[in-house]
């Protein structure tokens, strides 16, 4: 089993809303969730569940799952990330 952490790509999400000319409230209505849910996901206070993700994929057929999701793999125990200049 992998320890990868899957997150919604909030940068893509906000860009999508801007591109489509939708406020968070309008976006919520289109994908079938509450405004507060969209606001919490966009601000990183809540993860996006299957209803949220499915709502986007159904409402916007030009959007792919891979555009919505980011996967962060933790480093093996004992390793630290290297800072690049």
Protein Blocks (a to p, Z undefined) as FASTA:
>chain_A
ZZbdcdddfklmmmmmmmnopafklmmmmnopafklmmmmmnopaccdfklmmmmmmmmm
mbcfklmpccdddddehiacdddZZ
